[in-house]
Amino acid sequence: MVLEFRKQLGKRIKQIRESKNLSREDVAFMCNFSGSYMGMIERAEYDFKISKLYNIAKALNVKIQDLFDFEN
């Protein structure tokens, strides 16, 4: 159940990132992450802290709740 949620969240982050024509490395740089770490988040390979989500939302210029809009 938790893994499925992380997969949906990672997919949504990637969807938003791509809609803004940002590379994984662009967002990672804005969040002070490595590109590989960002990839692990998008592929649900890493269980990350909520503070990381705040940084991602800020870098993507969206509200944090937009990251949880799995219907889009």
C-alpha positions in Angstrom: 0.0 0.0 0.0 2.7 2.5 1.0 4.8 1.5 -2.1 1.8 2.1 -4.4 1.3 5.5 -2.8 5.0 6.4 -3.4 4.7 5.2 -7.0 1.8 7.5 -7.6 3.5 10.4 -5.9 6.7 9.8 -8.0 4.7 9.6 -11.2 2.9 12.8 -10.3 6.1 14.7 -9.5 7.5 13.5 -12.9 4.3 14.6 -14.7 4.5 18.1 -13.2 8.2 18.4 -13.9 7.8 17.4 -17.5 4.8 19.7 -18.0 7.1 22.6 -17.0 9.8 21.4 -19.4 12.3 20.9 -16.5 14.8 18.1 -16.4 15.3 15.9 -13.4 18.7 17.6 -12.9 17.1 21.1 -13.0 14.7 20.2 -10.2 17.4 18.4 -8.2 19.6 21.4 -8.4 16.9 23.7 -7.2 16.3 21.3 -4.2 20.0 20.8 -3.5 19.6 17.1 -4.4 21.6 15.0 -6.8 19.9 14.0 -10.1 20.1 10.4 -9.2 18.3 11.1 -5.9 15.5 12.9 -7.7 15.3 9.9 -10.1 14.9 7.6 -7.1 12.1 9.7 -5.8 10.3 9.6 -9.1 10.7 5.8 -9.4 9.6 5.3 -5.8 12.9 3.6 -4.9 13.5 5.7 -1.8 11.3 6.6 1.2 12.0 10.3 1.7 11.0 12.9 4.3 8.1 15.3 4.0 10.6 18.2 4.0 11.9 16.9 0.6 8.3 17.2 -0.8 8.2 20.8 0.3 11.4 21.5 -1.6 10.1 19.7 -4.7 6.9 21.7 -4.6 8.7 24.9 -4.2 11.1 24.1 -7.1 8.1 23.1 -9.4 6.3 26.3 -8.3 3.2 24.4 -7.2 1.3 23.9 -4.0 2.3 20.9 -2.0 -1.2 19.5 -2.3 -0.9 19.5 -6.1 1.7 16.7 -5.8 -1.1 14.6 -4.4 -3.6 15.2 -7.2 -3.3 11.7 -8.6 -6.4 12.2 -10.8 -4.5 14.5 -13.2 
